[in-house]
């Protein structure tokens, strides 16, 4: 099974973070190969809905090319799900946005929250969740750093403190609302004991589930 994990921004650093998480996921799912790519020349970071809209056309081009490139599914590795108005598609080839996948996973557990990359996009994120039919998160926090992709001790401590605060508010599942945070998920889980939803793995899991529905007789790796 061959999956494309597309980072729809132009940051090689963020792409390396995504690739590391995707490769670890593939290692735990024998039979799956994940190819991680990005969009050269795109903005270095997609924050607002306008940013996502600006690259939506290029994401659609990648989706159209999937059959010719030999991919069985695609994950759009940006929490704003650019190019995917409802967060996913299950047409000829399943395509999943990590925003939809991670928030749908969290919403299914009860009380849930999201850590946004910036307080400025709180309304965008709430609107995204409502558009997907998930309702508004029970709690939403705008993060105060722009260096999560470094996975530095300071960045880890910041996310840990935010998640601890959400747990204290009774939040059961917390979504990391940007792929730059993804490499920190294991550390934050270990320190807090909380249910932290990492978006890249959530997207890959969702893609496998969609494939299973399309291929009922096939033996596919189990989503975890």
N, C-alpha and C positions, 0 to 999 in steps of 0.2 A: 504494500500500500504506500503510495507516494503522495505526500502532502506538501503544498507550498505555504510557507509562513511568511507573509508579506508585511514588512514594516513600511507603511506608506509615507514615511518622512525621509529626509536626506541625511540623517545622522548615522555615520558608521559606528559610533560608540554605542548608541542605543541598539543598533542592529546586533552588535556583539553580545549585548545583554540578552536580547531575544534569542539569538542563536544558542547561547549557553543553556537557557531554559528549555528550548525546543529539543536540543540534542539530548539533554538529560531525560526528557519525556520519551523520546524515541528509544533510548536505551532501556527504558522500563516497558516498552511495548514492542517486543520482537515482531518483525514483519512489517514495521512501519519505518519509512524513511522520510525525514523532514528536511526540506531545502529552505533555507532562510535567505531572503533577499530584501533589498530596500529600493527606494526610488531616487536615484541620483538627480540632483537639482531641485528636489522638493524642499520645503522648509525644514530646518533642523529639528523643530519640535512643533507638533500640532496640539494646540491648547484649546482654542475656541471652536464653536461650530463653524464659524467662517473659515477657519484653517482647514477643517475637515472637508468642507464643501469645495475648497480650492483644489484639492487633490482627488476628488471623487471621480473625475473623468479618467484620470490615469489608473485608478484602481479598477474601473470598469474595463479598461483596455486589458489589464492583466487577467481579469475574469474571462474575457472573451478568448484569450489565448490559451487557457488551461487545457483544452482537449489536445491541441497541437503540441503542447509541451509535455504531455503524458502524465499530468497530475490527476489524482482521484478526488482530491478535495483541497480547499484553500482556507486559510485562516488570515483574516485581516488584523494585524497585530497593533492596533491603535484603539484606545478605549472609546473614541468617538465614533468608531465604525464607519469611516468614510466610504461612500459608494454603496452603502447598504442601508436604505431608509428604514427597514424594520429589523436590522441587525443580523439578518441571515437570509440565505436563499437555498432552496433545495430543488433546483431544476435539473439540468443535465449533469452538473457536478456540484456537490454541496459546497457552499461558501458560508463561513461563520465569522462574525465579528466578535472580538474578545470582550467588548463592552457588553453586548447582549449575553454572551455565554456566562461571564462572571457574575453579572447582576441577576440573571435568571437562576443561577446556582444558589446564590445567597438568599434571594427572595423565597426560595422553596424551603428554607430552614426555619422561617419565622422572622423575628426581628433582625433587621439587617441595616448595614451602613456602608458608605463609600468614602474613601479618602481620595479627594480630587487633587490634581497636581497644582491647582491654584484656587484660591477663594473666588476669583473672578468668574469661574465657570460653574458655580454652584447651580444657578438656574438652568444652564444648558444641561447639566447632568441630571437634574430632576426631570426636566422635560424629556430627555432621552429615555429614562426609565418608564415614564408615563406613556410615552409613544409605543414602547414595547409591550404595554399591557401589564407591567409589573407593579404599577403604583409607585408613589414616591418612596425613597428610602426612609427608614425610621430616623436615621441620623446621617448627616453628611458633614465632612470636615474638609476645609481647604488647606492643603499642606503649605508649609512656609519655606520649603527649600527647592532649589533647582539643580541639585547635584546627586539625586538618588542613584543615577546610573553608575556612580563611582563606587557604590556599596561601601562607603567609608564608615568608620565607627560612629562618627557624628550623625551620618544619615540613618544608620541602623538605630541609634539611640532615639532619634527624632520619631521614626515610625513606630518604634516600640512604645514610646510615651503616648502617642496618639491612639494606638490600639488599646493600651491599658485604660485610657480614658473612655473609650467606647465600650469596653467591657463593663466598666463601672456604671455606665448608663444603661446597662441591660441589653446591649447589642450582642446578638448571638453570632452573626457572621459578618466579617468586614471584608469588603472588596478593595483591593489595591487598584486604584483608578487610573493607573498609568503604567505602561510597560517598563518605564525607567525604574520602577520600584521592584520589578519582578525578582531580581537576584537576591533581594533582601527577605523574601518571603520565608525561607526556612529559618533564618535567624529570628525573625519576629515571632514566628510560631513557637519556636523553642523557648523564647524568653517570656512569652505571655500565656502560652497554653491555649490561645484563642483559635477559633476557626477563621483563618485568614485565606481568602480566596485569591489565588494568583491568576491573573487573566490569561496568560499564554497557555498554560496547561489546561485551564478551563475551556479555552477555545478549541484546542486540539481534542480534548475529550468529547466536546459537542460535535465536532466534525466526524469522529468515529461513530458516534451514535446515529447521526444522519446517514452515514454510509450503511450502517447495519439495517436501517429501515428500508433502504433502497435495494439491499442485497440480502434478503431474508435467508437464503440458503448458504451464504458464504460464512466462512469461519474468520471472524475479524478479532483483532486484539481487544480485550475488554477495556472500556473507559473506566478510569479510577477516580 
